[in-house]
Amino acid sequence: MNITNKTPKPLSVPLPGGKKLFLSPGKTGQVTQRAMEHPPLMKLLESGEIAASDETAPRTAAANRKFNPPSGSSTGGGAPGGAPRQSGDR
């Protein structure tokens, strides 16, 4: 579920488990169906400070790259430039 901040100020939306979702003016965030039933969130929804929609935001190519690095790239540590790391006394 998507929720959108409809106010001109940032909001701190209370979620179950003592968590909070911080939304800038006009921005959208995602919450679970269980969170939508949380009384403080329902109060914000009824007051019109936030709006809810059932659709989820589409994933962009940039978001996919963040979680799926291109094939052939090194995901391990190591020194930049491919040089082996030196260790020991000098």
DRENPA-3360 file (N, C-alpha, C; in nm, 2 decimals, always signed):
BEGIN
1 = MNITNKTP = +0.08/-0.12/+0.00/+0.00/+0.00/+0.00/+0.09/+0.12/+0.00 ~ +0.05/+0.22/-0.08/+0.12/+0.35/-0.08/+0.05/+0.45/+0.00 ~ +0.12/+0.53/+0.07/+0.06/+0.65/+0.14/+0.14/+0.77/+0.10 ~ +0.06/+0.88/+0.08/+0.12/+1.01/+0.03/+0.09/+1.12/+0.13 ~ +0.19/+1.20/+0.16/+0.18/+1.31/+0.25/+0.11/+1.43/+0.17 ~ -0.01/+1.47/+0.21/-0.08/+1.57/+0.15/-0.07/+1.71/+0.21 ~ +0.02/+1.72/+0.31/+0.04/+1.85/+0.38/+0.16/+1.92/+0.33 ~ +0.18/+2.05/+0.36/+0.29/+2.12/+0.31/+0.41/+2.11/+0.41;
9 = KPLSVPLP = +0.40/+2.02/+0.51/+0.51/+2.00/+0.61/+0.55/+1.85/+0.61 ~ +0.67/+1.82/+0.66/+0.71/+1.68/+0.67/+0.62/+1.61/+0.78 ~ +0.60/+1.48/+0.76/+0.52/+1.41/+0.86/+0.60/+1.29/+0.91 ~ +0.57/+1.26/+1.04/+0.62/+1.14/+1.10/+0.50/+1.05/+1.12 ~ +0.49/+0.94/+1.04/+0.37/+0.85/+1.04/+0.40/+0.74/+1.13 ~ +0.32/+0.72/+1.24/+0.35/+0.61/+1.34/+0.30/+0.48/+1.28 ~ +0.39/+0.38/+1.29/+0.36/+0.24/+1.24/+0.36/+0.14/+1.36 ~ +0.31/+0.02/+1.34/+0.31/-0.08/+1.44/+0.45/-0.11/+1.48;
17 = GGKKLFLS = +0.47/-0.15/+1.61/+0.60/-0.19/+1.65/+0.69/-0.07/+1.70 ~ +0.63/+0.04/+1.71/+0.70/+0.16/+1.75/+0.79/+0.22/+1.64 ~ +0.77/+0.18/+1.52/+0.84/+0.24/+1.41/+0.77/+0.36/+1.35 ~ +0.85/+0.44/+1.27/+0.79/+0.56/+1.21/+0.84/+0.57/+1.07 ~ +0.75/+0.62/+0.99/+0.78/+0.65/+0.84/+0.78/+0.80/+0.83 ~ +0.89/+0.86/+0.79/+0.91/+1.00/+0.77/+0.88/+1.03/+0.62 ~ +0.78/+1.12/+0.60/+0.74/+1.16/+0.46/+0.76/+1.31/+0.45 ~ +0.83/+1.35/+0.34/+0.84/+1.49/+0.31/+0.71/+1.53/+0.24;
25 = PGKTGQVT = +0.68/+1.66/+0.23/+0.56/+1.71/+0.16/+0.55/+1.66/+0.02 ~ +0.43/+1.59/-0.01/+0.40/+1.54/-0.14/+0.47/+1.41/-0.17 ~ +0.55/+1.35/-0.08/+0.62/+1.23/-0.11/+0.53/+1.11/-0.07 ~ +0.57/+0.99/-0.13/+0.49/+0.87/-0.11/+0.58/+0.77/-0.05 ~ +0.53/+0.69/+0.04/+0.60/+0.58/+0.10/+0.51/+0.45/+0.10 ~ +0.57/+0.34/+0.13/+0.50/+0.21/+0.12/+0.49/+0.15/+0.26 ~ +0.37/+0.10/+0.29/+0.34/+0.04/+0.42/+0.26/-0.09/+0.39 ~ +0.26/-0.18/+0.49/+0.19/-0.31/+0.48/+0.04/-0.29/+0.50;
33 = QRAMEHPP = -0.03/-0.39/+0.47/-0.18/-0.38/+0.49/-0.20/-0.38/+0.65 ~ -0.12/-0.45/+0.72/-0.13/-0.45/+0.87/-0.11/-0.32/+0.92 ~ -0.01/-0.24/+0.87/+0.01/-0.11/+0.92/-0.10/-0.01/+0.89 ~ -0.18/-0.04/+0.78/-0.29/+0.05/+0.75/-0.40/+0.04/+0.85 ~ -0.40/-0.07/+0.93/-0.51/-0.09/+1.03/-0.46/-0.03/+1.17 ~ -0.34/+0.02/+1.18/-0.29/+0.08/+1.30/-0.37/+0.21/+1.33 ~ -0.43/+0.22/+1.45/-0.51/+0.34/+1.48/-0.45/+0.47/+1.46 ~ -0.33/+0.50/+1.50/-0.27/+0.64/+1.47/-0.26/+0.67/+1.32;
41 = LMKLLESG = -0.23/+0.57/+1.24/-0.22/+0.59/+1.10/-0.36/+0.61/+1.04 ~ -0.46/+0.54/+1.09/-0.60/+0.55/+1.05/-0.65/+0.69/+1.08 ~ -0.60/+0.75/+1.19/-0.64/+0.88/+1.23/-0.59/+0.99/+1.13 ~ -0.46/+0.97/+1.09/-0.40/+1.06/+0.99/-0.48/+1.05/+0.85 ~ -0.51/+0.93/+0.82/-0.59/+0.90/+0.70/-0.72/+0.97/+0.70 ~ -0.80/+0.96/+0.81/-0.93/+1.02/+0.82/-0.92/+1.17/+0.82 ~ -0.81/+1.23/+0.88/-0.80/+1.37/+0.88/-0.76/+1.43/+0.75 ~ -0.72/+1.35/+0.66/-0.68/+1.40/+0.52/-0.53/+1.44/+0.51;
49 = EIAASDET = -0.45/+1.42/+0.62/-0.31/+1.45/+0.61/-0.24/+1.36/+0.52 ~ -0.28/+1.23/+0.51/-0.22/+1.14/+0.42/-0.33/+1.08/+0.33 ~ -0.29/+1.03/+0.22/-0.39/+0.96/+0.13/-0.33/+0.82/+0.10 ~ -0.41/+0.72/+0.08/-0.37/+0.59/+0.06/-0.41/+0.54/-0.08 ~ -0.33/+0.46/-0.14/-0.37/+0.39/-0.27/-0.32/+0.25/-0.26 ~ -0.39/+0.16/-0.33/-0.36/+0.02/-0.32/-0.25/-0.03/-0.42 ~ -0.21/+0.06/-0.51/-0.11/+0.02/-0.61/+0.03/+0.04/-0.55 ~ +0.13/-0.04/-0.60/+0.26/-0.03/-0.55/+0.34/+0.04/-0.66;
57 = APRTAAAN = +0.45/+0.11/-0.62/+0.53/+0.19/-0.71/+0.61/+0.09/-0.80 ~ +0.62/+0.12/-0.93/+0.70/+0.03/-1.02/+0.84/+0.05/-0.99 ~ +0.92/-0.06/-1.00/+1.06/-0.06/-0.98/+1.13/+0.00/-1.11 ~ +1.22/+0.08/-1.08/+1.29/+0.15/-1.19/+1.42/+0.07/-1.22 ~ +1.48/+0.10/-1.33/+1.61/+0.03/-1.37/+1.72/+0.06/-1.27 ~ +1.72/+0.19/-1.22/+1.82/+0.23/-1.12/+1.80/+0.15/-0.99 ~ +1.68/+0.12/-0.95/+1.65/+0.05/-0.83/+1.70/-0.10/-0.85 ~ +1.68/-0.15/-0.97/+1.72/-0.29/-0.99/+1.88/-0.30/-0.99;
65 = RKFNPPSG = +1.95/-0.20/-1.04/+2.09/-0.20/-1.04/+2.15/-0.20/-0.90 ~ +2.07/-0.13/-0.81/+2.12/-0.12/-0.67/+2.13/-0.26/-0.61 ~ +2.03/-0.34/-0.64/+2.03/-0.48/-0.57/+2.09/-0.58/-0.66 ~ +2.10/-0.56/-0.79/+2.16/-0.66/-0.88/+2.28/-0.60/-0.96 ~ +2.40/-0.61/-0.90/+2.51/-0.55/-0.97/+2.53/-0.62/-1.11 ~ +2.59/-0.55/-1.20/+2.60/-0.61/-1.34/+2.70/-0.73/-1.33 ~ +2.68/-0.82/-1.42/+2.76/-0.94/-1.42/+2.90/-0.91/-1.45 ~ +3.00/-0.98/-1.39/+3.14/-0.95/-1.41/+3.20/-0.85/-1.32;
73 = SSTGGGAP = +3.12/-0.79/-1.24/+3.18/-0.69/-1.14/+3.22/-0.76/-1.02 ~ +3.32/-0.71/-0.95/+3.37/-0.77/-0.83/+3.28/-0.72/-0.71 ~ +3.23/-0.81/-0.64/+3.15/-0.76/-0.52/+3.23/-0.78/-0.39 ~ +3.35/-0.84/-0.40/+3.43/-0.85/-0.28/+3.51/-0.73/-0.25 ~ +3.57/-0.73/-0.13/+3.65/-0.62/-0.09/+3.78/-0.61/-0.18 ~ +3.88/-0.56/-0.12/+4.01/-0.56/-0.19/+4.05/-0.41/-0.22 ~ +4.17/-0.40/-0.26/+4.22/-0.27/-0.29/+4.17/-0.22/-0.42 ~ +4.15/-0.09/-0.43/+4.11/-0.03/-0.56/+4.22/-0.05/-0.66;
81 = GGAPRQSG = +4.19/-0.07/-0.79/+4.29/-0.09/-0.89/+4.33/-0.23/-0.91 ~ +4.28/-0.32/-0.83/+4.32/-0.46/-0.85/+4.45/-0.50/-0.79 ~ +4.52/-0.42/-0.72/+4.65/-0.45/-0.66/+4.62/-0.53/-0.54 ~ +4.71/-0.63/-0.51/+4.68/-0.71/-0.39/+4.72/-0.62/-0.26 ~ +4.65/-0.65/-0.16/+4.68/-0.58/-0.03/+4.80/-0.62/+0.03 ~ +4.89/-0.53/+0.08/+5.01/-0.57/+0.14/+4.98/-0.57/+0.29 ~ +5.05/-0.66/+0.36/+5.04/-0.67/+0.50/+5.17/-0.71/+0.56 ~ +5.18/-0.71/+0.69/+5.30/-0.75/+0.76/+5.39/-0.63/+0.79;
89 = DR = +5.50/-0.66/+0.86/+5.60/-0.56/+0.90/+5.68/-0.51/+0.78 ~ +5.71/-0.38/+0.78/+5.79/-0.32/+0.67/+5.91/-0.26/+0.73;
% end
